Amino acid sequence: MQAQDHYDHTEIEQRWQAAWAEADVFHTDDDAEDPTYVLGMYPYPSGKLHMGHVRNYTITDAYARYRRMRGDNVLHPMGWDAFGLPAENAAKERDTNPRDWTLDCIATMREQMESMGFGYDWEREVTTCEPDYYQWNQWLFGRFHDAGLVERRDAEVNWCPSCETVLADEQVEGEAELCWRCDTPVEQRELSQWFLRITEYADELLDDIDELDGWPASVRQMQRNWIGRQHGTRLTFEVEDHGSVEAFTTRADTVFGATFFALAPDHAISQELAAEDDTVRRFVEEEADPEGDEPNGVETGLTATNPVTGAELPVFVADFVLSDVGTGALMGVPGHDDRDHAFAEKMGVDIRPVVAAESEEGDAAAPDVSETAYTEDGVLVDSGKYSGLDSETARERITEETERAEFTTQYRLRDWGISRQRYWGTPIPVVHCDDCGPVLVPEEELPVELPEFVNTTGNPLDAAEEWKQTACPDCGGDAVRETDTMDTFVDSSWYFLRYVSPELVDAPFDVDRANDWMPVDQYVGGIEHAVMHLLYSRFVTKVLADTEGLDHREPFSNLLAQGMVQLEGEKMSKSKGNVVSPQRIVEEYGADTARLFMMQAAQPERDFDWSEEGVESSHRYLQRLAQAVRTFVETEYDGANDETAAYVERDIDATVATAREEFESLTFNTALRETRELTSLLAQYRETESPHGPTVERGLRTVVKLLAPVAPHVCEELWETLGGDGFVVEADWPSFEGDAADLSLARRLVENTRSDVRHIVDVAGIDDPERVDVVVAAPWKFRAQDLARESDAPNVISELMQVDEIRAQGDAAATFGQDLQEERQSLPATLSAEQERTELERAAWLIEREFDAEVRVLGAEEADDSVARKASPGRPAIHID
């Protein structure tokens, strides 16, 4: 450490990064017993880290370092989501090839990660574009095929004409349905596609969400919504001149209120009508807006026959009907569905109520649905023989007794289309033979490696004639390789398993080790991956459990979806020109400053605004801490271990207790705030007349250890300066004495008391207080409050008056009891009267220093009654002369 006020962050960071690497401190031995598995979602190698990366990986690094200091073996790996269309497009623009471009980007980003001090076991690094990784994608495809979970069929897909590839639904953005990469309008095409049959696991994927207690509730709900299981009835309507059309409904009890029938714009009948009717064509191609605020549609002139009532219903093409939800057709019941009601009002369709609220008299009357739909269950009215039945019974009876109705369960979830018409991805291990059809490439011939890149329009694999031409594995005849590559979600659906045994050559992962090390204990990544990546990972894990002997059916025990780093309220984006370079921050302030600011700015799951002032404040704090350590080692202390030292020791204990709790829950900002406050307390204590050296040393060592997971470089330097053994990254997490809850209560008591003194001084305009009396409440009030907190009696006052000590206080007890009765739902826990007095006496020196006044801590019996009666447990009375 340099002797001047400022430390050289560049020199310090490079020194300790080299020392960690030489000592291999982040390596996880293969024989480690069930290490704590900490993982950040691996990045796409774009060439530069952005602030979202820095935040994500600082969170996982801080938590991994914390777990290591708690004595855990820790697995904390890193890799690269290296396939994908962006690299292919970048290579085309630069007239290079995707592999060279990608590997150059990886080298750059790895260097940036190392400069941030992230403690990864780089020996476990995986790169998904390398054959030794993607051969296992191909192996998985074969395993899924053997399990009956692979299917090839024609399907309508999202097609980007600019990127010339299929897009997943989540890659089509906005009302204009633009490609997420190039903003080109997306088209619909029908292509032969390969699918993984994730729908076979829909029920398990949905039901197991209830077991994911360590996931955010919002993410679990997003997964439930995406799977979208609904139990209901399939009704078959006869559409004039077009035969049978099925519609799904969860409200068969409302079928007598159906007044129209609606088809999705891309339904087969809608497409037929559009080819014949210009009005329908114009609506389908130009006017339909599924994302619009209001439902819209066009009448077709056709009718559909209600299979329950026999009524003829007008048929519409409507943009609020979606082909990927239900069957792409529905019966419209405007009296009992808000969306149908809005559509009926717009199109002039009848609105007929057939379900009424239950009545105690038993004579339910049809509700008024002229203004709004009645959407609750109830009792059927005007529904023929079903009138008078409750909704649930009616749904069952109508379904059972209608010939063209059946119970069914439907899902929003669709099978996973993995085909992509591009070069830079895992080749699908299939050859097409005129005699044998599609044939799997045998395992012993894997990997099917990509050929040399050819910069051409369309899919470069189509142009790789020599690579395409091959022999059929079954008959030996001429065959052609599949030219589609896999969706990159396949790469990320199991990469966390490869980290367990990345050098394994005869299997994708070591099953025994995976059974010991999995699941991932803490997973961290952006909310944008809350559905597809996590759902596919869960699916693949379940299949591997069924086919390969994996013991775990869920990949991630705990999930944190970290918030965004914004600038002036907007997400950082190159296109907006509001990007802050992590490299610039590291060069100017140091990696520790960047990490510290990120972690103390907000809780990890919340968005926060980048603040240059906040960065500078973090930098100044680290400088002050470094100076404090230097000053300590250069100073001799001969103070006694007195009450003041005892207070500091208790505050050290309280800080450690809080920090441990907050690190466990990944609320680092609270732990860091407490650590900074301890640093400030130590500074005040060192300025007293006779600070106790061992207390100061323990405090500084504690601060350094608590900060080490977040600001590791400077803390290693300070640990060495303080004479610590070995690396601080391998040191034991600091311990504390006492009960964590009591320590927290004591700290809150002191903070509130100091705040109350400040408030009185400010409001009363006292310029120069001479004496401050802090009066602890009488012991009977503590007993009364404890009884009130524990009591479930309706009248607390009556219960309190049964206690002699309390009843003897007369009117004072009655008044205090009334207060407790009113506040009983929010009464806090408190220390005992004796503990409260002890803690306040230890903290009196802080008030004395702040106000330059004598401080007395008194019991209620020692103080004037007019002051004492104002005191309550946890909130002593204050009197200032």
N, C-alpha and C positions, 0 to 999 in steps of 0.2 A: 504493500500500500504506500502510495506516495505521501510525502509529508505536507503538501499544500492542501488547501481547502477542498479542491476538486480531485476526484480520482479519475484515472485514465481508463474509461470503460472499455475501449478497444483492446488495450493491453491485457486488462483483467479477463475479459471474456475469451480472448484467444488462448490465454494461458490455461484457464480452467477447462475449456473445451478439450484442449490437447491432453490435459491431465486425466480427465474422465475417459477419453478414448484409450489412452495408454493403459489405464487400470481396468478397462472394460467393465465399468461399474454398472452398465445398463444391460449387460448380457443375462439372458435367462437360460440356465442349464436345462438340458433335455430331461434330466432326472429330477427336476424340481417337483415338489409335491404340491399339486393343486394351486398354482400361483394365482394371484389376483390379476385378472385379465382386464386391462384398461385399453380401450380402443377408440380412436377418432376415425370417422369415416374417411377412407383414403381419398386423395384428391385426383382430379383429372390434371395431368401435367401440361398446363397452359404456358408455362415458362416463367411465371412470376407468382410469388405468393401475394395474396391480397389480404386485407384486414380481417375478412371472414375466416380465412385459413389461420391467421395468427391467433384469433380468439379461440377457435375450435381447439387448436393444438396446444395452446397454453392451458386451457382447461384440463385436457387429458394429461398433459405433462405435470401440471401441479398436483393433480390427484394421484398420479402414479408415484411421484416423488414422496408425497405424503404417506401413501401406503407402504412404500419402502422404508420410510423412517419409523413406521409403526411395527416394523419387523416382518412384513410380508415378503415372500417371493413375488416379484411383479413381472408380468408379461406385458410389454408396451411396444408393439411393433409398428412399422410403417411400410406402405407400398404405394402402388400407382395404378389408377384406373386408366390404363394406357391406350385402350382401343377407342374408336369412335369417329364419327363423321367430322368433327372440327379439325382433327389432325389431318385427315384426308384433304379437306378443303384448303387448309393452310399449306400443305405440301404442293397442291396444284397451283396455288397462287405464287409460290416461290420456286416452282419448277424443281422441286426436290422430291424425296419420297417420305411417306408418313413415318417410317421407322426411324430414319435419321433425325427428322424433326422432333419426334417424340422423345428419343433418347437424349437429345440436346436439352430439351425442356426439363427432363427429369434431372439431368446433371445440375442445371441451374437451380431448380427448386430444392434439390437435396442440399446444395451448398447454403441456400438461404435458411433452410430449416436448421442446419447445423449452426449457423450464425445466431439463431434464436436460442440455442442451448437446449433444444428439445432432446430429452433423454430416451432415444429409441434404441432398441436392439437391432441395429442395421444388418446383422447377420441373418435376420429373418425377413429381409426385404423381399417383396414380391412385385413383379412387373407383369401385368396381364397380357401384354403383347408379345411376351417371350414364349416360344414353343413349349418350354418346360412347364409353363403354366396353362396355356390354352389347350394343350393336349388333354388336360383333365376336364375342360369344358366339353370336349368331344367325347371323352369317356362317360361323363355324366349323361350326355345326350343318349348314348347307347344304353346306359342303365335305365333311364327313363323309358326308352323305347321298349326294352325287355319287360318293364313293369306295366306296359300298356298305357303309358302316360304321354306318348308322342303321337301326333296326328298331322297328316298333311291334307289340306282341303282348300278349295277356293273360298276366298273371303273378300269382302269389301274392306279396303284399308285406306288410311290417310296417306296420301301421296304428295310429296313436295316435288314439283316439277323442276325446281332450281337445284335442290340437293340430289334429286333423282333417287329418292329412297322412301321407304315406308316410315311413318312416324307413329309412335305410341300416342294414345289419346292425350296424355299429359304434356306431350310435346307440341300440341296444337293450342295456340294461345289466343285468348280474347274473343270478342263477338265476331270479329272479322275472320276468325279461324286462320291465323297466320303461323307459318313455321317458326318454331322457337329460336332457330339459328339465323335464318336469313330474311324473315318477315315476308316471305312469299305466300300468297293465298294457297291454302291446301286444297287438293282435289280428292275425290273419292274414286278409287279404282278397284277392280276385282282382279286379284292375283292368287296364284297357288302359294300357300303359305304353310310354314311349319308351326305347330302349336304345341305347347306343353299344357297338359290338361289339369290346370290348377283347380278347376271347378270340382274335380273329384275330391278335393280336400276342403271345399268351401265350409262345410259344417264344422270341421275341426278347427280351421283357421278362425272362424267366428267364435266358437264356444271357448277356445283357449284364451281369447282376449281377456276374459274375466280373471285369468290367473296372472296377468301381467301387472302385478301391483307396483312394480318399479318403473312403469311407463307413465308419462303424462296422460291425464284423463282425456285431453283434447286429441292426442294422437290415437289413443284407443278408439275414441268415437269416430275419428276419420276412417280408421280401418273398418269399423262396423258398417259405416255408411257405404264404403266402397264395395264391401261384400254384399250388402243390401239384401239380406234374406227376408222374405215375406211369405207368410202362410196365407193361402186364399183359395179362390175358386177359378178354374178355367171354364169359361163359357164359350160355346161355339155358335156364332151368328152366321146366318146365310145372307151374303151380300148379293144383291141383284146382279145377275149375269156374271158373277165372279166366284161363285161357290162359297165354301166354308171358310170362315176367318175366326181364329181364336182370339179371345180377349181375356186378360187376367184382371181380377178384382179382389181386394181384401174385404169388400163390402157387398157381398151377395145379398144381404138384407135390404139393399136399396134398389134392387133390380126393377121393381115396379115403378121407380121414379126415373128410369132411364128415358131420356127424350131425344138423344142423338147418338150417333156412332162416329168415331173419329179414327183416322189413319195417319201415321207418320208420313212426312213428305217423301221419305225414301222407301216407304213400304212398296212392295211389288205392284199392288193395285194402283197406288198413287202414280208410280212411274208409267204404268200402262195408260192411265187416264191422261197424264201429261203429254204423252205422245199423240193423243187424239184430240185433246181439248186445250186450246191456247190459253184460256183463263187459268186452268189448273197448272199448265206449264209455267206461266208467268209467276204464279204464286210459289210453286216449288223451287224454281230457279232464281227468282229475284226478290220475292217478298218475305218468304218464310224466315223467321228469326227466333230460333229456339232460346236465345239468351235475352230476348226482349222483355220489357217490363209487363207487357200485356199479351195475352194469348191472341193469336190471329189464325184465320183459316179461310177456306173457300168451299162452298157447297158443290157437290159433284152431280146432283140430280139422281143419285142412286139411293136405294133404301136397304136397310139391314133388318132382318127379322129377329126380334128378341126371343131367345129360346125358352124363356119362362112364361112370358105374357102373350107371345105371338104378335105383339105390336110391330108395325113397320116404322123404323126410325130413319130420319134423314142422315146421309153419310157425308161427312166433311173430311177434307184433308186439313190437318191442324198442326201448327208448328210447335205446340206444347207437348205433342205426342212424340216420343223418342223411340227409335227402332231398337236401341240397346237397353231399353227398360221395358220389362214385360214382353209383350209380343209385337209391339209396334202398332197395336190397335187397342182401343178402349171404348167401353160404354160410357157415355156422358150422363152424369146424374147431378145436374146443377143445383138441385135442392139440398144436396148433402156433400158437396165438394166445392171449396172456394174457387179453385181454378176453373172447374166446369161452369160454375155460376157466372164468373166474369166472361167466359166465352159465350155462354147462352145469352147474356144481356147484350153483348156486342152483335151477335148474329141473329137475334130475334127468335130464339128457341124457347119453347115452353120450360117453365121451372115448376116442378111438381114435388111437393113434400110427401114422403111416405114413412118417415120415422119421426116420432114425437117423444118429448121428454116424459119419463114415467110420472104418473100422478098418484098421490096417496089415495084418491077416490077411485082409481082404476079406470077412469074414462079419459084416456089420453086424447088430446085434440091436435090436429095437424098444426105445426108451427108456421108462423109467418116467415116465409123465405124470400119475400119480394126484394129485400135489401141485402140480405146476407144469407149464406147457407147455414143449415143446422148440421154440424159435423160430428156430434157426439152419438154414441150408442143410445138406444132408447127402446120404445115400443112401436111395432109396425102399425101403420094406419093405411087405409085405402090400398091394401095389398092382398086382396082376395082372401083365400083361406088362411093366409099367414098373418092376417091382421090380429093384433092382440099379443103376438109372440114378442119376447124380448129379442134384441138384435142377435145375440150370440146363438140362441136356439134357432132363430129364423135362418141364419147363415147355414147351419148344419142341415136343417130340414130342406131348404131350397136346393142345396147342392145334392143331397141324397135323393131327392124325389124328381129331379130334372134329368131327363135322358141325356141331354147334351151339356151336362155340367159334371165336373169332377174336382175333388180336392187336389191341390197341388202346392208345391213350394217353388218359388222362383228366386233368382239371385240377380243382383246387378252385376256381379263379378262375371267376367268372360274369360275364356281360356287365353293363355299367355302366348301371343303371337311373337315369335322370336326371329322371324326372317327379316333381314335387312339387305337391300340391294346396293351393297357398297363393298369396297375392298378391305378397309381397315377394321377387321373384326375376326372372330374365330370362324374358320370355314366349317360349315355344317358337314359332318362326316358321312355323306351319302353320295352314291353314284346312281345314275339313272340308266337302266338297261332296257332296250326295247322289248326283250323277252322276259326279264325278271321283274321289271318295274324298279321302284326305288329300293336300293340295297345298302345296308349299313357297311361302312368301312370296318374291317376286322380290327379288334383292339391292338393286335400285334403290328398293325400298319400305322398306328397313330404315333405322332400327330400328323394330320394332313396339314402341311405347312403352306403358308401363303407363297405364291410365286413372286417374282420381281414386280415391282409396281410399274404400271404403264399409265402415263398421264393422258387419259382419254375421257371423252364424255361418257355418261352412263356409268355402268358398273365395270370397273377395270377387270374384274374376274371373267366377265363375258368375253373380253378381248384376249385373254390369256389362253390361246388355243392349245398350245403344247401342254400346259398344265391341265386343261379341261379334259383332254382325251386320255382315257384310261381303260382298264379292263374290269369287267364285272367280277366281283369277288365270288359270286355264286357259279356262273356258267363259263367265265373266262372270255366271253364275247366282248365286242366293243361297247363301251359305255362312256358317259359324260358326267363329270363331277358336278355336284350341286354348286351353283355360283352364289347363292345367298350366304351371308355370314350372320352370326348370331348377334342379337341385341346385347348391348354391353351390360344390361342388367343381369345377364347370365354370369358375367365375370364377378360382379359384386354380390351375387347371391350366396357365395360360399367362400370368399377370399379369407374370411376370418378363420376358417378351418385350415387353410394352407399355412398360415403363420405357425401353427402348432408343429409342423414338420416340413418346412419349405424345401429341404434337400431330398426328400423321399422320391425315389425314381420309379417305384413299382406300384404306387397308389397315390391318390390325391392328398391323403392325410393318414396319419397313424391313428387308427381307430382307438386303440387303448389309451394313447396319450390324449386324444380328443375327449374321450370319456372322462378322463381325470381333470383336464384343464378347462373344458367348456362347462357351462355357457360363458359368454363374455360377461364379466361382472359389471362393467360400466361402459356403455356405448354413448358416444357424443357425436352429434351431427346436426345439420340444418333441418328446419321444419319442412323444407321443400321435398325432403325424402321420406316424409312421414307415412306415405301410402305405399308407393310401388316398390321401392328398394326394400323396405322393411317387410312388406307382404311377400315378395318373392324370396327373401332370405328365410322367412318362416316356412314357406312352402318347401323349399329345397331341403331345409333341415329335417322336416317331417318325413320327406321321401327317403332321405339318407338313413333316418332312424328305422324306417321300414325295410330298407333294402341292404344296408351295410353294417348294421349292428351299432349305430350311434345311439348312446343311451339318452341323449337329450332331444326333446322335440321342439324346444324353443331356443333360438340362438343368443338372445340378449336378455339378461336378467333385469338390468336397469338401463334406462334410456334418458338422456338429457338432450332436448332439442334446443340448441343455443340460439339466442337472438342475433339480429343483424347489427353491424356497425354502420351507423348512418352519419351523414354530414348535413347539418342544418335540416334534420328531419327527413332526408331522402336517402334511400339506399345508394351506397357508393356504386358508381357505374362509369366505365370508360366513356360511354356514349354521352353521359351527362357532364363529363369533365370534372367530376367531384371525387376523384380517387386520391387517397393519401397513400403514399408509398411506404410500406413497412421498412424497406431498405434505407430510405432517407431517415426515418426515425431511429433506426439502429445506428446509423453512422453519426447522427447528430447527438442523440441522447443515450444510446446503448440499448441492448436487448432487454436488460432488466427493467429499465424504465418503461419500455413499451409493454412488457408483460404485466408489470405492476399496475399501470394505468388501466389496461384492459380488464384486469381482474377486480379492481376496486371500483370501477365506474358503475356497475350495476350487477344484479344477480345474473348468472349465466344465461338463463332462458329469456331474458328481457332484451329488447332493442335498446341501444343507447347512442347518443350523439358523440362523435369524435370531437375532442376539445384540445386544442394546442395548449391552452392554459392548464388543463388537467394533466397533460403530459409533463409540462414544466414543473407543476406542483409535485408530481411523483418523483421527478429527477432531483428536485431540491430536498425532498425527504430522504432519499437514499444518500445524498451528500451529507446531510445533517447526521444521519446514523453513522456513516463512516467516520465523520469527525468525532462523534461521541465515543466510538470505540478507540480511536487513536488517543483521545484525551484520557480515557480511563487507563490505558496501559502505561501512560506516561505520568500518572498521578498516584501518590500514596494516600491511602485512606486509613484513618485511625478512629473512626466513629464507632459508637457502641450499637449493639443490637437492641435498640430501645423500641418504644411503642410506635414511633414513626417508621422505623425499619420494619416492624411487624405489619404495619398497614401496607407498605410497599410489597412485602412478601405475599400478603393476602391478595393484593391486586395482580401480582404475577400469577398466582394460582388461578384467580378468576379468569384472567386472560387466556391461560392455557386451556382451562375447562371449556370456555366459550369457543375458542379456536378449534378444538378437537371436534366439538359438536357441529360447527359450521363446515369444517372440511369434510366431515362424514357426509353431510347433506349437499355438498358442493356449492354452498352459499359463501363463496370465498370473500365477497366484498365485506360481509359483516366481520369475518375473522380478521381481515386486513385493517378495518377501522379500529377494532379493539387493539390490534398490535401497534398501530400508530399512536393510540391514546396511551398505551403503556410506555412507548418511547418518550412521549411528552412528560409523563409522570416521572420517569427516571431522570429526565433533564431537570425537573423541578427539585427532585430529591437530592441530586448532586449539588444543588445550590444551597442546600441547608447547611447549618453550621458544622455538623459532624456526620456526614453520611457514612454508612457502614459498608466497607469495601466488598465483602462477600455478597451482600444484598444487591449492590450495583452490578457486580459481575454476573450473578445469577440472572438478573433482569436483562442485561445485554445479551447473554448467551441465549436466553429464552426468545428474545426478539429475533435474533439471527436465525434460530431454528424455525420459528414460526413463519418467517419470511422466505426461508430457503426454497420451498417448493415453487414460489412465484418469482423470486429474484435470485436465482441460484448462483450466479457468478460472483456478485458482490458479497453474497453471504458466505461463499467459500472463502473469499479473501478475508472477511471479517472473522470467520471461524478460526482461520489460521492465526490471525493477529491476536485473538483471544487465547491462543494456546490449545485449541481444541484438538482432539486426537482424530487422525484420519480425515476423510471427507465429511463435510456436514451432510451431504446427500446420503451418507451411510450412517449418520449419527442417530441415536434414539430420539424419538419425538419427546419433547419435554413432558415431565410428569407434574402432577399437582397434588396438594394435600387438602383434605376436607371434602365436604359434600358439594357436588357441582351446583345443585339447586341453591344451597345456602350461600355459596360464593356469588352466584348471580344476584340473589336477593340483597346481599351486603353491598355489592357494587351499585345496584339500582338505588338503594337507600342513600348512599353517599352522593350519588349524582343528583337525585331529587332534592336532597337537603341543600346542596350547594346552589342549585338552581333557584330554590325558594329564597335563599339569602339574597342572591343577586336581584331577584324580582322585588323583594321588599326594599332593598337599597335604592333601586331604580325608581319604583313607584313613589316611595316616600321622599325621594330627593335627598338622601343622606350622603353628604359629601365625605365625611370623615368619621365612620363609626368607631366607637371606642371599645365596645364589648358586644359580643354576639352570644346569646344564650340559646342553646339547642336543648329542648326539653322532650324527653322520651315519655310516651304515654304510660299511664298507670298499668300495672300488671293485669288488673281485672279486665281492662279493655282488650288485651291480647287474648285472654281466655274467652271473652265474649265473642270476639271475631272468629276464633278457631271453631267455637261451637256453631256459629251461624254458617260458616263455610261447610261444615260437615252435616248439618241438620237438613232433613227433608220434611220437617214439620211445617204445616201451613202457616203457623204463627210463631215466628222466631222469638218474639218478645216474651210470650208466655213460657217458652222453654228456658229462656235465659233467667227468668225470674225464679226458677226452681233452684238456682245455684245461690247459696247463701252469700258468697263473696260478692256476687254481682247485685243481688237484691238489696244488699246493705248500702249500695250507693244511691238508692232512692231515685230522685228525679233525673240525676245524671245518667243512671243506668237506663231509665225509660227513654230518655232522649237518644242516647247512643244506640239502644236497641231498635228504635224507629229508623234510624239511619241505616242500620244493618239490614232491617227488613226490606227497605226500599232498594238497597244495592246488592242484595244477596246473590244475584246471578253473576255478578262481576267482582266479588270480593277477592282480592289477591292473597296469595300465601305471604306470610311474613316471618321474620326471625322472632325469637322470643324477646321479651323486654330486656333481659340480661345481655343477649347477643347483640341486640340493637345498640345498646349503650356502649358495649365494648367496641363495636365497629366504628361508631361515631367518635369515640375518644381517640381511636387510632388515626382517624382522618381529620381531626381538628386542625392539624398543622397546615393542611391545604387551605382551609378557610382563613386561618391566620395570615398565611402568605398572600392570599389574594386580596384581603381587605385591610391588612396591617392592623388587625384588631385582636384583642384578647378573646378567646373562645372558651366557653364553659359548656360542658355536656352534663345536664342535670336530669335526675329522676323527677317524676311528677310531684313527689312529696317534698322535693327540695325547692320547687319553683313556686312563684305566685300562682294562686289558684286560677286567676283570670287568664293566665298563659297556659297552665297545665291542661285545663279542660279543652283547649283547642287541639291538643296532641291526639293522634290516633296511630295505631300500629302501622309501621312503615312510613309514616308521615309526621315526624316530630314537629312540635310547635317552635316557632322562631321569635325571639324577642331581641331587638337591637337597641342599645343605648347610644 
